[in-house]
C-alpha cells in the first residue's frame, strides 16, 4: 500500500472477495439508476477517491484515517476468516476476547464508513455548523468578526464540511463499543447452494423489534454480511455465540432491505441481482399506476 493512499474502499476488498463468482467477478447494479446488471473485479468496486482524507489549512489531503482503517482491516481479517471457516463446518468460532474486540471495532466502523452515512452529514452540514457556533458562543465566548467572516469563506466551509465527516466517524465510539462488548454474536448461515446474501453499499441491515431500533434495545438485529453465505449480528443471547440456519424468507428479506437502503448492490449471482432489480422495478410500476 502507498504511504498516501488515494483510492479508499468503503467495503474492504477481503470482504468483497467472499462475494465473487467462480471466475472472480462480482455482479452489481446501481439501484437508483441502472436496471441492468454489470460485473467487475472486487478491487474496482465500492471505492471512492480520498473518501477518508481530511484537508488541512494548506489544502493538503491527510490520509492518516484511511491508513488507520487499513490497520483495523488487517487485524480483523483472520478473525473473519475464522468465523467463515468454523461456520461452514457448522461449528461456532469460539472467539477469544481479543478477537471479539477486533470484530467489534471493525463492525462499528463498517456500519459508519459508507457514503450513505457521509451524505447525511453533508446534507445537514449547515445545521450542524450553526449548532456548533451557537454552542461555542454560549459556552465559551462570542465569535470575533474576522472569525465569522472566515467561517463563511467558501474554501474554509468546504474544508470544514469534508473534515466533519471524518470527525463523525469517531463520534460515540466508546458508547457503541461498550454496547457491542456486552453483546454476543449471532451467525446466520445459508446452507443451500442456490441462495445467497448480497452486499449493499450501505451493508448493515437493521431489523427493529416492536418499533425499537437502537442497538442497545433487546431484540434489535443489525446484520452485516461477511460472505455470500454468512451474515453477523450482535446478539443478546446466552451463550455468547449462536449459529442459525437461514430460511429463504429471511434471506430475501435481508436482501430486499439492503436494496432499499443502498445506492449499489452486488453479489456472486447475476440472476439474484437481476431478480431484485426486476422486483423493485415492478413495485415502482405498481405505485405509479395507482397514482
N, C-alpha and C positions, 0 to 999 in steps of 0.2 A: 504494500500500500504506500502511496505517496505521503510525504510528511504534511502536505497541504491538499488533501483530497477535495476534488471539485464535485464529483458525482456522488450523491448521497442516496442510498437505498433506504426507503422508509419501511420496507419489509425486507429483512435480511435475505441474502441470496441462499444461505444454507437452509432457510425455511422454504423458499421457493423451489429449491431442488427436490423437495418432497412432494411437489405438485406437478411434476413433468410426466409426459407420456414416455413410451419405451424408446423414443428417438431423442429424448432430452428437450422437447419443446413444451411450452406452457401455452394453453389456448385462452384467449381473452376477448372481452367485448367492453366497449365504453357504454355504460348503461344509459346515459342521457343523450348520446349522440348516435352511436352506431347500432344497427340492427343485425350486423353480420359478426362472424367470429373470425379472428385472426390468430396467428401464432408467433411466438418469439422465444428466444433463449432467456433463461432466468436473469442473466447478467444485464439484460437490456430492459428489465421490467421493474415497475414500482420504484422509479428513480427520478430524482429532480436535482438540478444543479444548485449547489450551495443551500440546500433546504435548511440545514442546521448551522449555517455560518452566521455569526453576528458581525456587526460592522462597527469599527472603532471610529474615533473622531477624525482620523485621517482618511476615512472611507476605505480602509483596508479590511478585507474579509478575514475573520478569525474562525478557523475550522476546528478549534480545540474540542468543541462539544461533539462533533462528528467522530473525532478520534476517541473520545470517551465512550460514545455509544458502541464503537467498534470493539473496545475492550470488553464491554458488557456482553456483546455477542460472542466473543471468543471464549469467555468464561462459561456461558450458558450452553454453548453448542454441544459439548459432551454430555451435559445433563439431559438435553432434549433427545439426543441420540439414545441415551439410556432408557428414557421413558418410552420411546418408539420401539426399541428392541424388546423390552420387557412386555409391553402391551401386546405386540404381535405374537408373543408366546403365551398370552393370556395370564401373565404374571404382573403383580404390582411392582413398580420400580424400587420401592423402599428407599426413597431418597434420604441421604444424610442431611443433617441440619444445614451445613454449608451449601449443599446442593439445592435444597429448598430455598434458601436465602437468595441464591443466584437466580433461580427461576422467578421468585417474587420480584426481584429488581428488574429483570428483563420484562416480565409481564406488565409491570407498572409503566415502563417507558414505551412498550409496544402499543398499548392502548391510547397513548397520547401523542406519539411522534408522527402521526399521519396527517396528510394535507387537510382532511375534513376537520380535524381539531384545530389546525392552524387557521383555517378560513373563519372559524368562529371568533378567534382573537382579532384577526384583521378586520372583519366586518364590524366589530364592536369597539375598534380601537379608539375612536373619538370619545365614546362614552367612558372607556377606561381611563383615558388621558384626563378628561375633565374631573373624574373622580379622584385620580391621583393628585391633581393640582389642588382640589378642594381640601383633601385630607392633609396635604403638606401645609397649606396655609392655615388650617385650623390647629394643627398640632405643632408646627414649627414657627413659621413666620410668613408674612405676605411676600409674594414674588416681587422682585425688582422689575422695573420696566424693561430693562435690557434682557432679563430672563424671559419675560413674556414674549418679547419680540423674537428671541432665539427659538423658543418652542414653536412659534408659528412659521419659522423658516421651513420651506418645503424639504430641503435636504436633511435638516435635523429631524423633521417629522417622519421622513422616510426611514431614517436610521432607527428612530425610536420604535416605529411600527415593526420593523424587522426584528429588532432585539427583544421586543416584548414577547414575541412568540417563543424565543429561547427561554426567557425567564419563566413563562407559563408552564413549560415542560416540567420544571422542578417544583412548581407550586404544590403544596400539600403532600410532598413526597413522603415525609415521615408519617403523617397521619394515615395515608393509604397503605404504606408498607407495614405499619403496625396492624392494620386490619388483615392484610394478606398473611402476615406471620401467624395470626391466630386461626387462620383457616387452612383446611387441608386441600387435597387435590381430588377433583372428580375427573375421571378419564373416560371419554366417550369413544368407543371403538366400533368401526364398521367392519363387519366380518365378510359381507357379500362382495364379490369381485366387481359386480356391475353397479355399485353405488359408491359415491364419494362426496366429500366436502369440497366446496370451492374456497378460494381465497379472495377476499374483497380488499379494496384499497383502504377501507375502514374495517379492519378484520375482526374486532372483538364484538360478539353478538350478545347483547344484554336481554335477558328474559325476565321480566318482572314477576313478582309474586303478590297477587291480590292488590295490584296498584303500587306496590312498593318497588323502588328501583335502585335504592342506594346499595352499595357494595356491602355495607355492614348490616343490611336488613336480612333477616333469616329467610332462606328460600330463594333469594335472588341469584340467578345464574349469569355468568359472563364468560361465554365460550370463545376460546381462541384456537382455531385450527392450526396444528403444527405440521400436519401432513394430510394427504388426501383421505386417510382413513382414521385419523385421530384428532380429537379436539380436547382442550383442557379448560376447566373452570375452577375457580376457588370453591371450596365446599365446606359446609358446617358439620359434615358428618363425622362420626367417630366409629371406626378407626380413621386416621388422618388421610388415607388414600382409599379410593373406591374405583372399581372398574365396572363400567356399564356398557352393555352391548346396545348399539344404536339401532332403533327401529326406523323403517323407511319414512314414516310420517315425521319423525323427529329430525332426520337428516334434511328432508325437504324444507321443513320449517326454518331451520337454521340457514340453509342456502337462500331461501327467499328473503329472510331478514337481511342477510348480507348484501343481496342485490339492492334492496331498498335503500340502504344507508351508504352505499359505495358508488363512486364515480366510475370504477373499473372493477370487473370481476374476472377471475382467472381460475384455471384448473387443468387437470390432466385429460379430461374428456371434452372434446369439442361438442359432442351430442348433448351433454349436460348443460354446457354454457348456452348453446343454441336453444335448448328447451326452456331455459329461464328467460332468455330474451323474448322468445315467442309468447310465453305465458304472460309476461308483463306488457308486451305489445298488444295482446288481445284484451287485457284488462283496461288498457288505455282506450281502446276502441269502444268497449262496453260503456265506459264512463262518458266518452264523447257522444255516443248515440243516445244517452239518456238526458243529455243537456237540452 
